[in-house]
Amino acid sequence: MKDTLKEYCRSLGIEYAGIAPAGPYAEFGDRWSRRLSLGHITGFEEREFERRIDARQTMPDAESVIVCLFPYFTGSNEAANLSKSSFSLDYHLIVKSKLEQIGQFMQSKIPGFEYMAYVDNGPLSDRHMAHLAGLGYFGINGHIITDQYGSYVFIGYIINNYHFEADKPQDKTCIQCGRCVLECPGCAILGDFDINPLRCRSYITQKKGELSEQEEDILKKSPLVFGCDICQDVCPHNRDVAHTPIAEFQQNIIRNLDYQELEEISNKEFLRRYRGRAFSWRGKAILIRNFKTIHKQKQSISAAAD
């Protein structure tokens, strides 16, 4: 049945599919406890500790977790002001649709098959699940890295009640060159395969409300108004990576937002134009705030030159 599952995933363009156990995940629990004690959390994560480290706390009869990677790289563009993960239609919608197809297919093959599919909004750690499923290895920036697509991959998983045999994690890490540590605009990468997400520029571009002076300084270090690609762009494992084979990530590409357009259109019009895009979930006000913060830096440089 595991071969049937992976063959079906390949038919959907999913080359990386594996199985993780249902838990509990003691190694991740130790790491998560340490992060909690340091206050290195954003509020986007699952709040209940037990649900974070054991799939059975979400689905009591869980027997395994199907994990899939979705490469999204479509090329670099120095003129972009959106992160590469935001170029296409919202990956949450694309990935969730494919996970649902997998779940429904398995229901047609296995009597009584039940599942719960997640992308970015589940209780478990996406990256730890991908590691346990043998799909990639960790970089010191916390990303999962694959040989073919580097770290430009989205992760989705399906908690289910069928006992698929778990795959084995890869026994390696990135080359630990330290470039991501040096280049991270917020010094968020700690060098021990963990990060302080509160200093991550990608998080700051999505944070609600006013930014602190320190957060503004971090934001000014890149022209991207949503997300951040720096730690991935400087990573040697991301040199000459393959472009995504998944059609949905190759279509409806937007690499830039226009500040003047955002200022002029209403919130309703913003949603009409950009609903279904990953960058739209916080609304246009956050994007305008980011534009203004980055533009403030340009103004100060211009004034100094004068």
DOFI-834180 format. One record per residue (C-alpha): residue in three letters; residue number from 1; x, y, z. Coordinates in Angstrom, 1 decimal. Example, Ala and Ser with C-alpha at 12.3 -4.5 7.8 and 13.67 -1.06 7.14 Angstrom:
// DOFI-834180
<res = ALA; n = 1; x = 12.3; y = -4.5; z = 7.8>
<res = SER; n = 2; x = 13.7; y = -1.1; z = 7.1>
This chain:
// DOFI-834180
<res = MET; n = 1; x = 0.0; y = 0.0; z = 0.0>
<res = LYS; n = 2; x = 2.9; y = 2.3; z = 0.6>
<res = ASP; n = 3; x = 4.1; y = 1.8; z = -2.9>
<res = THR; n = 4; x = 0.6; y = 2.6; z = -4.2>
<res = LEU; n = 5; x = 0.6; y = 5.8; z = -2.1>
<res = LYS; n = 6; x = 3.9; y = 7.0; z = -3.5>
<res = GLU; n = 7; x = 3.0; y = 6.1; z = -7.1>
<res = TYR; n = 8; x = -0.1; y = 8.2; z = -6.8>
<res = CYS; n = 9; x = 1.8; y = 11.1; z = -5.3>
<res = ARG; n = 10; x = 4.2; y = 10.9; z = -8.3>
<res = SER; n = 11; x = 1.1; y = 11.1; z = -10.6>
<res = LEU; n = 12; x = 0.3; y = 14.5; z = -8.9>
<res = GLY; n = 13; x = 3.9; y = 15.7; z = -9.5>
<res = ILE; n = 14; x = 5.0; y = 15.0; z = -6.0>
<res = GLU; n = 15; x = 8.4; y = 13.4; z = -6.1>
<res = TYR; n = 16; x = 9.1; y = 13.6; z = -2.4>
<res = ALA; n = 17; x = 6.6; y = 11.6; z = -0.3>
<res = GLY; n = 18; x = 7.5; y = 9.7; z = 2.8>
<res = ILE; n = 19; x = 6.1; y = 8.3; z = 6.1>
<res = ALA; n = 20; x = 6.8; y = 9.6; z = 9.6>
<res = PRO; n = 21; x = 5.7; y = 7.8; z = 12.7>
<res = ALA; n = 22; x = 2.7; y = 9.0; z = 14.8>
<res = GLY; n = 23; x = 4.9; y = 10.0; z = 17.7>
<res = PRO; n = 24; x = 5.7; y = 11.0; z = 20.4>
<res = TYR; n = 25; x = 8.7; y = 12.9; z = 19.1>
<res = ALA; n = 26; x = 11.1; y = 13.1; z = 22.1>
<res = GLU; n = 27; x = 13.9; y = 14.8; z = 20.2>
<res = PHE; n = 28; x = 11.7; y = 17.6; z = 18.9>
<res = GLY; n = 29; x = 10.1; y = 17.9; z = 22.4>
<res = ASP; n = 30; x = 13.4; y = 18.7; z = 23.9>
<res = ARG; n = 31; x = 14.2; y = 21.3; z = 21.2>
<res = TRP; n = 32; x = 10.7; y = 22.8; z = 21.5>
<res = SER; n = 33; x = 11.0; y = 23.0; z = 25.3>
<res = ARG; n = 34; x = 14.3; y = 24.9; z = 25.0>
<res = ARG; n = 35; x = 12.8; y = 27.3; z = 22.5>
<res = LEU; n = 36; x = 9.8; y = 27.9; z = 24.8>
<res = SER; n = 37; x = 12.1; y = 28.6; z = 27.7>
<res = LEU; n = 38; x = 14.0; y = 31.2; z = 25.7>
<res = GLY; n = 39; x = 10.7; y = 32.8; z = 24.5>
<res = HIS; n = 40; x = 11.6; y = 32.1; z = 20.9>
<res = ILE; n = 41; x = 8.0; y = 31.8; z = 19.6>
<res = THR; n = 42; x = 5.9; y = 33.9; z = 17.4>
<res = GLY; n = 43; x = 2.4; y = 32.9; z = 18.4>
<res = PHE; n = 44; x = 1.8; y = 31.2; z = 15.0>
<res = GLU; n = 45; x = 2.8; y = 27.9; z = 16.5>
<res = GLU; n = 46; x = 0.6; y = 25.3; z = 18.1>
<res = ARG; n = 47; x = 0.1; y = 26.3; z = 21.8>
<res = GLU; n = 48; x = -0.5; y = 22.9; z = 23.4>
<res = PHE; n = 49; x = 2.8; y = 21.2; z = 24.0>
<res = GLU; n = 50; x = 1.5; y = 17.6; z = 23.8>
<res = ARG; n = 51; x = -0.2; y = 18.2; z = 20.5>
<res = ARG; n = 52; x = 3.1; y = 19.6; z = 19.2>
<res = ILE; n = 53; x = 5.0; y = 16.4; z = 19.9>
<res = ASP; n = 54; x = 2.4; y = 13.6; z = 19.3>
<res = ALA; n = 55; x = 0.0; y = 13.2; z = 16.4>
<res = ARG; n = 56; x = -2.3; y = 11.0; z = 18.5>
<res = GLN; n = 57; x = -3.2; y = 14.1; z = 20.6>
<res = THR; n = 58; x = -4.9; y = 15.4; z = 17.4>
<res = MET; n = 59; x = -6.2; y = 12.1; z = 16.0>
<res = PRO; n = 60; x = -6.4; y = 9.5; z = 18.8>
<res = ASP; n = 61; x = -6.2; y = 6.5; z = 16.4>
<res = ALA; n = 62; x = -3.3; y = 8.0; z = 14.3>
<res = GLU; n = 63; x = -0.9; y = 5.3; z = 13.1>
<res = SER; n = 64; x = 1.3; y = 7.3; z = 10.8>
<res = VAL; n = 65; x = 1.9; y = 10.6; z = 9.1>
<res = ILE; n = 66; x = 2.2; y = 11.0; z = 5.3>
<res = VAL; n = 67; x = 4.6; y = 13.8; z = 4.5>
<res = CYS; n = 68; x = 5.0; y = 15.5; z = 1.1>
<res = LEU; n = 69; x = 7.4; y = 18.2; z = -0.2>
<res = PHE; n = 70; x = 6.3; y = 20.7; z = -2.9>
<res = PRO; n = 71; x = 9.2; y = 22.4; z = -4.7>
<res = TYR; n = 72; x = 8.4; y = 26.0; z = -5.7>
<res = PHE; n = 73; x = 11.6; y = 27.5; z = -7.2>
<res = THR; n = 74; x = 10.9; y = 29.2; z = -10.6>
<res = GLY; n = 75; x = 14.1; y = 31.2; z = -10.8>
<res = SER; n = 76; x = 15.6; y = 34.3; z = -9.2>
<res = ASN; n = 77; x = 14.7; y = 37.8; z = -9.9>
<res = GLU; n = 78; x = 16.8; y = 40.6; z = -8.4>
<res = ALA; n = 79; x = 14.0; y = 43.2; z = -9.1>
<res = ALA; n = 80; x = 11.4; y = 41.3; z = -7.1>
<res = ASN; n = 81; x = 9.9; y = 42.8; z = -3.9>
<res = LEU; n = 82; x = 8.1; y = 39.6; z = -2.9>
<res = SER; n = 83; x = 9.8; y = 36.4; z = -1.6>
<res = LYS; n = 84; x = 9.9; y = 33.5; z = -4.0>
<res = SER; n = 85; x = 7.4; y = 31.6; z = -1.9>
<res = SER; n = 86; x = 4.8; y = 34.3; z = -2.8>
<res = PHE; n = 87; x = 5.3; y = 34.4; z = -6.6>
<res = SER; n = 88; x = 2.5; y = 31.9; z = -7.4>
<res = LEU; n = 89; x = -1.1; y = 31.6; z = -6.1>
<res = ASP; n = 90; x = -1.2; y = 30.9; z = -2.4>
<res = TYR; n = 91; x = 0.7; y = 27.7; z = -1.7>
<res = HIS; n = 92; x = -1.5; y = 26.9; z = 1.2>
<res = LEU; n = 93; x = -4.4; y = 26.4; z = -1.3>
<res = ILE; n = 94; x = -2.3; y = 24.5; z = -3.8>
<res = VAL; n = 95; x = -0.7; y = 22.1; z = -1.3>
<res = LYS; n = 96; x = -3.9; y = 21.5; z = 0.7>
<res = SER; n = 97; x = -5.8; y = 20.6; z = -2.6>
<res = LYS; n = 98; x = -3.1; y = 18.0; z = -3.4>
<res = LEU; n = 99; x = -3.1; y = 16.6; z = 0.1>
<res = GLU; n = 100; x = -6.9; y = 16.2; z = 0.0>
<res = GLN; n = 101; x = -6.6; y = 14.4; z = -3.3>
<res = ILE; n = 102; x = -4.1; y = 12.0; z = -1.7>
<res = GLY; n = 103; x = -6.4; y = 11.5; z = 1.3>
<res = GLN; n = 104; x = -9.4; y = 10.8; z = -0.9>
<res = PHE; n = 105; x = -7.5; y = 8.4; z = -3.1>
<res = MET; n = 106; x = -6.4; y = 6.4; z = 0.0>
<res = GLN; n = 107; x = -10.0; y = 6.3; z = 1.2>
<res = SER; n = 108; x = -10.8; y = 4.6; z = -2.1>
<res = LYS; n = 109; x = -8.1; y = 2.0; z = -1.5>
<res = ILE; n = 110; x = -8.3; y = 1.4; z = 2.3>
<res = PRO; n = 111; x = -11.7; y = 0.7; z = 4.0>
<res = GLY; n = 112; x = -12.1; y = 3.0; z = 7.0>
<res = PHE; n = 113; x = -9.2; y = 5.2; z = 6.1>
<res = GLU; n = 114; x = -9.4; y = 8.6; z = 8.0>
<res = TYR; n = 115; x = -7.1; y = 11.5; z = 7.7>
<res = MET; n = 116; x = -6.4; y = 15.1; z = 8.6>
<res = ALA; n = 117; x = -4.4; y = 17.2; z = 6.2>
<res = TYR; n = 118; x = -2.3; y = 20.3; z = 7.1>
<res = VAL; n = 119; x = 0.0; y = 22.8; z = 5.5>
<res = ASP; n = 120; x = 1.5; y = 25.5; z = 7.8>
<res = ASN; n = 121; x = -1.4; y = 25.4; z = 10.2>
<res = GLY; n = 122; x = -1.1; y = 22.0; z = 11.8>
<res = PRO; n = 123; x = 0.0; y = 21.1; z = 15.3>
<res = LEU; n = 124; x = 3.2; y = 19.2; z = 14.4>
<res = SER; n = 125; x = 6.4; y = 20.7; z = 13.2>
<res = ASP; n = 126; x = 6.4; y = 20.5; z = 9.4>
<res = ARG; n = 127; x = 10.2; y = 20.4; z = 9.1>
<res = HIS; n = 128; x = 10.6; y = 17.8; z = 11.8>
<res = MET; n = 129; x = 8.0; y = 15.6; z = 10.0>
<res = ALA; n = 130; x = 9.9; y = 15.9; z = 6.7>
<res = HIS; n = 131; x = 13.1; y = 15.0; z = 8.5>
<res = LEU; n = 132; x = 11.5; y = 11.9; z = 10.1>
<res = ALA; n = 133; x = 10.0; y = 10.9; z = 6.8>
<res = GLY; n = 134; x = 13.5; y = 10.8; z = 5.2>
<res = LEU; n = 135; x = 12.7; y = 13.6; z = 2.7>
<res = GLY; n = 136; x = 15.5; y = 16.0; z = 3.5>
<res = TYR; n = 137; x = 18.1; y = 17.0; z = 6.0>
<res = PHE; n = 138; x = 18.5; y = 20.1; z = 8.2>
<res = GLY; n = 139; x = 20.4; y = 23.2; z = 7.5>
<res = ILE; n = 140; x = 21.6; y = 25.3; z = 10.4>
<res = ASN; n = 141; x = 19.0; y = 27.9; z = 9.3>
<res = GLY; n = 142; x = 16.4; y = 25.4; z = 10.3>
<res = HIS; n = 143; x = 15.2; y = 24.7; z = 6.8>
<res = ILE; n = 144; x = 14.8; y = 21.2; z = 5.3>
<res = ILE; n = 145; x = 17.2; y = 20.7; z = 2.3>
<res = THR; n = 146; x = 16.8; y = 18.3; z = -0.6>
<res = ASP; n = 147; x = 19.5; y = 17.4; z = -3.1>
<res = GLN; n = 148; x = 17.4; y = 18.2; z = -6.1>
<res = TYR; n = 149; x = 15.4; y = 21.4; z = -5.0>
<res = GLY; n = 150; x = 17.6; y = 22.7; z = -2.2>
<res = SER; n = 151; x = 15.4; y = 24.3; z = 0.5>
<res = TYR; n = 152; x = 12.9; y = 25.8; z = -1.8>
<res = VAL; n = 153; x = 10.2; y = 23.4; z = -0.8>
<res = PHE; n = 154; x = 6.8; y = 23.7; z = 0.9>
<res = ILE; n = 155; x = 5.8; y = 20.9; z = 3.4>
<res = GLY; n = 156; x = 2.4; y = 19.3; z = 3.9>
<res = TYR; n = 157; x = 1.4; y = 16.3; z = 6.0>
<res = ILE; n = 158; x = -1.5; y = 14.0; z = 6.5>
<res = ILE; n = 159; x = -2.1; y = 12.5; z = 9.9>
<res = ASN; n = 160; x = -4.0; y = 9.2; z = 9.3>
<res = ASN; n = 161; x = -5.2; y = 5.9; z = 10.9>
<res = TYR; n = 162; x = -3.3; y = 3.5; z = 8.6>
<res = HIS; n = 163; x = -0.1; y = 1.9; z = 9.7>
<res = PHE; n = 164; x = 2.3; y = 2.7; z = 6.9>
<res = GLU; n = 165; x = 5.9; y = 1.7; z = 7.7>
<res = ALA; n = 166; x = 7.9; y = 4.7; z = 8.6>
<res = ASP; n = 167; x = 10.8; y = 5.8; z = 6.4>
<res = LYS; n = 168; x = 14.3; y = 6.5; z = 7.9>
<res = PRO; n = 169; x = 15.7; y = 10.0; z = 8.4>
<res = GLN; n = 170; x = 18.7; y = 10.9; z = 6.4>
<res = ASP; n = 171; x = 21.9; y = 10.8; z = 8.5>
<res = LYS; n = 172; x = 23.4; y = 14.1; z = 7.4>
<res = THR; n = 173; x = 23.1; y = 17.9; z = 7.7>
<res = CYS; n = 174; x = 24.1; y = 20.9; z = 5.6>
<res = ILE; n = 175; x = 27.8; y = 21.6; z = 5.1>
<res = GLN; n = 176; x = 27.6; y = 24.2; z = 7.9>
<res = CYS; n = 177; x = 29.5; y = 26.9; z = 6.0>
<res = GLY; n = 178; x = 27.8; y = 29.6; z = 8.2>
<res = ARG; n = 179; x = 26.9; y = 31.9; z = 5.3>
<res = CYS; n = 180; x = 23.3; y = 32.0; z = 6.4>
<res = VAL; n = 181; x = 24.3; y = 32.9; z = 10.0>
<res = LEU; n = 182; x = 26.4; y = 35.8; z = 8.7>
<res = GLU; n = 183; x = 24.0; y = 37.1; z = 6.1>
<res = CYS; n = 184; x = 20.7; y = 36.9; z = 8.1>
<res = PRO; n = 185; x = 19.5; y = 40.5; z = 8.5>
<res = GLY; n = 186; x = 18.1; y = 39.9; z = 11.9>
<res = CYS; n = 187; x = 20.9; y = 37.6; z = 13.3>
<res = ALA; n = 188; x = 18.0; y = 35.2; z = 13.8>
<res = ILE; n = 189; x = 20.0; y = 32.1; z = 13.0>
<res = LEU; n = 190; x = 21.7; y = 30.8; z = 16.1>
<res = GLY; n = 191; x = 24.2; y = 28.4; z = 14.5>
<res = ASP; n = 192; x = 22.9; y = 25.3; z = 16.3>
<res = PHE; n = 193; x = 20.2; y = 24.3; z = 13.9>
<res = ASP; n = 194; x = 17.7; y = 26.6; z = 15.6>
<res = ILE; n = 195; x = 16.6; y = 30.2; z = 15.2>
<res = ASN; n = 196; x = 15.0; y = 33.0; z = 17.1>
<res = PRO; n = 197; x = 11.9; y = 33.5; z = 14.9>
<res = LEU; n = 198; x = 11.2; y = 36.9; z = 16.5>
<res = ARG; n = 199; x = 14.3; y = 38.3; z = 14.7>
<res = CYS; n = 200; x = 13.4; y = 36.6; z = 11.4>
<res = ARG; n = 201; x = 12.8; y = 39.2; z = 8.7>
<res = SER; n = 202; x = 10.1; y = 37.0; z = 7.1>
<res = TYR; n = 203; x = 8.2; y = 37.0; z = 10.4>
<res = ILE; n = 204; x = 8.6; y = 40.7; z = 10.9>
<res = THR; n = 205; x = 7.1; y = 41.4; z = 7.4>
<res = GLN; n = 206; x = 4.0; y = 39.6; z = 8.6>
<res = LYS; n = 207; x = 3.8; y = 40.9; z = 12.1>
<res = LYS; n = 208; x = 0.8; y = 43.0; z = 13.0>
<res = GLY; n = 209; x = 1.0; y = 46.5; z = 14.4>
<res = GLU; n = 210; x = 3.8; y = 49.0; z = 14.7>
<res = LEU; n = 211; x = 7.4; y = 47.8; z = 14.5>
<res = SER; n = 212; x = 10.1; y = 48.5; z = 17.0>
<res = GLU; n = 213; x = 13.2; y = 50.4; z = 15.9>
<res = GLN; n = 214; x = 15.2; y = 47.2; z = 15.9>
<res = GLU; n = 215; x = 12.5; y = 45.5; z = 13.7>
<res = GLU; n = 216; x = 12.5; y = 48.4; z = 11.3>
<res = ASP; n = 217; x = 16.3; y = 48.2; z = 11.0>
<res = ILE; n = 218; x = 16.0; y = 44.5; z = 10.1>
<res = LEU; n = 219; x = 13.3; y = 45.2; z = 7.6>
<res = LYS; n = 220; x = 15.4; y = 47.9; z = 5.8>
<res = LYS; n = 221; x = 18.1; y = 45.3; z = 5.0>
<res = SER; n = 222; x = 16.2; y = 43.9; z = 2.0>
<res = PRO; n = 223; x = 13.8; y = 45.3; z = -0.6>
<res = LEU; n = 224; x = 11.2; y = 42.5; z = -0.1>
<res = VAL; n = 225; x = 8.0; y = 43.8; z = 1.3>
<res = PHE; n = 226; x = 6.8; y = 40.3; z = 2.1>
<res = GLY; n = 227; x = 8.9; y = 37.4; z = 3.3>
<res = CYS; n = 228; x = 12.7; y = 37.0; z = 3.1>
<res = ASP; n = 229; x = 14.9; y = 34.8; z = 0.9>
<res = ILE; n = 230; x = 18.4; y = 35.8; z = 2.1>
<res = CYS; n = 231; x = 19.4; y = 32.7; z = 4.1>
<res = GLN; n = 232; x = 18.2; y = 30.5; z = 1.2>
<res = ASP; n = 233; x = 19.7; y = 32.6; z = -1.5>
<res = VAL; n = 234; x = 23.2; y = 32.5; z = 0.0>
<res = CYS; n = 235; x = 23.1; y = 28.8; z = 0.8>
<res = PRO; n = 236; x = 25.5; y = 26.7; z = -1.3>
<res = HIS; n = 237; x = 22.9; y = 23.8; z = -1.3>
<res = ASN; n = 238; x = 20.6; y = 26.1; z = -3.4>
<res = ARG; n = 239; x = 23.0; y = 26.6; z = -6.2>
<res = ASP; n = 240; x = 21.8; y = 25.4; z = -9.6>
<res = VAL; n = 241; x = 18.7; y = 23.7; z = -8.1>
<res = ALA; n = 242; x = 16.0; y = 22.4; z = -10.4>
<res = HIS; n = 243; x = 12.9; y = 24.4; z = -11.1>
<res = THR; n = 244; x = 9.6; y = 23.1; z = -9.8>
<res = PRO; n = 245; x = 7.8; y = 20.5; z = -11.9>
<res = ILE; n = 246; x = 4.5; y = 21.4; z = -10.3>
<res = ALA; n = 247; x = 2.4; y = 23.4; z = -12.8>
<res = GLU; n = 248; x = 0.5; y = 25.5; z = -10.2>
<res = PHE; n = 249; x = 3.7; y = 27.1; z = -9.0>
<res = GLN; n = 250; x = 4.7; y = 28.0; z = -12.6>
<res = GLN; n = 251; x = 1.5; y = 29.9; z = -13.3>
<res = ASN; n = 252; x = 0.0; y = 33.2; z = -12.4>
<res = ILE; n = 253; x = 3.4; y = 34.6; z = -11.3>
<res = ILE; n = 254; x = 3.6; y = 38.0; z = -9.5>
<res = ARG; n = 255; x = 7.1; y = 39.1; z = -8.4>
<res = ASN; n = 256; x = 6.3; y = 42.7; z = -7.5>
<res = LEU; n = 257; x = 3.7; y = 44.8; z = -5.8>
<res = ASP; n = 258; x = 3.3; y = 48.5; z = -6.6>
<res = TYR; n = 259; x = 3.2; y = 50.9; z = -3.7>
<res = GLN; n = 260; x = 1.1; y = 53.5; z = -5.5>
<res = GLU; n = 261; x = -1.4; y = 50.9; z = -6.4>
<res = LEU; n = 262; x = -1.8; y = 49.7; z = -2.8>
<res = GLU; n = 263; x = -2.2; y = 53.3; z = -1.6>
<res = GLU; n = 264; x = -4.9; y = 54.0; z = -4.1>
<res = ILE; n = 265; x = -7.1; y = 50.9; z = -4.0>
<res = SER; n = 266; x = -9.6; y = 50.1; z = -1.2>
<res = ASN; n = 267; x = -9.3; y = 47.1; z = 1.1>
<res = LYS; n = 268; x = -12.2; y = 45.5; z = -0.9>
<res = GLU; n = 269; x = -10.4; y = 46.1; z = -4.2>
<res = PHE; n = 270; x = -7.2; y = 44.7; z = -2.7>
<res = LEU; n = 271; x = -8.9; y = 41.5; z = -1.8>
<res = ARG; n = 272; x = -10.6; y = 41.3; z = -5.2>
<res = ARG; n = 273; x = -7.2; y = 41.5; z = -6.9>
<res = TYR; n = 274; x = -5.1; y = 39.5; z = -4.6>
<res = ARG; n = 275; x = -7.3; y = 37.1; z = -2.6>
<res = GLY; n = 276; x = -5.7; y = 33.7; z = -3.1>
<res = ARG; n = 277; x = -2.1; y = 35.1; z = -2.7>
<res = ALA; n = 278; x = 0.0; y = 34.2; z = 0.2>
<res = PHE; n = 279; x = 1.0; y = 37.9; z = 0.8>
<res = SER; n = 280; x = -2.7; y = 39.0; z = 1.1>
<res = TRP; n = 281; x = -3.5; y = 37.3; z = 4.3>
<res = ARG; n = 282; x = -2.5; y = 40.3; z = 6.6>
<res = GLY; n = 283; x = -4.2; y = 42.8; z = 4.3>
<res = LYS; n = 284; x = -2.8; y = 45.8; z = 2.4>
<res = ALA; n = 285; x = -2.0; y = 47.9; z = 5.5>
<res = ILE; n = 286; x = 0.9; y = 45.7; z = 6.6>
<res = LEU; n = 287; x = 2.3; y = 45.8; z = 3.1>
<res = ILE; n = 288; x = 2.1; y = 49.6; z = 3.0>
<res = ARG; n = 289; x = 3.8; y = 49.7; z = 6.4>
<res = ASN; n = 290; x = 6.6; y = 47.6; z = 5.0>
<res = PHE; n = 291; x = 6.9; y = 49.7; z = 1.9>
<res = LYS; n = 292; x = 7.1; y = 52.9; z = 4.0>
<res = THR; n = 293; x = 9.7; y = 51.4; z = 6.3>
<res = ILE; n = 294; x = 12.0; y = 50.3; z = 3.5>
<res = HIS; n = 295; x = 11.4; y = 53.6; z = 1.7>
<res = LYS; n = 296; x = 12.4; y = 55.5; z = 4.8>
<res = GLN; n = 297; x = 15.9; y = 53.9; z = 4.5>
<res = LYS; n = 298; x = 16.1; y = 55.1; z = 0.9>
<res = GLN; n = 299; x = 15.2; y = 58.6; z = 1.9>
<res = SER; n = 300; x = 17.9; y = 58.7; z = 4.6>
<res = ILE; n = 301; x = 20.5; y = 57.5; z = 2.1>
<res = SER; n = 302; x = 19.5; y = 60.2; z = -0.4>
<res = ALA; n = 303; x = 19.7; y = 62.9; z = 2.3>
<res = ALA; n = 304; x = 23.2; y = 61.8; z = 3.3>
<res = ALA; n = 305; x = 24.3; y = 61.9; z = -0.3>
<res = ASP; n = 306; x = 23.0; y = 65.4; z = -0.7>
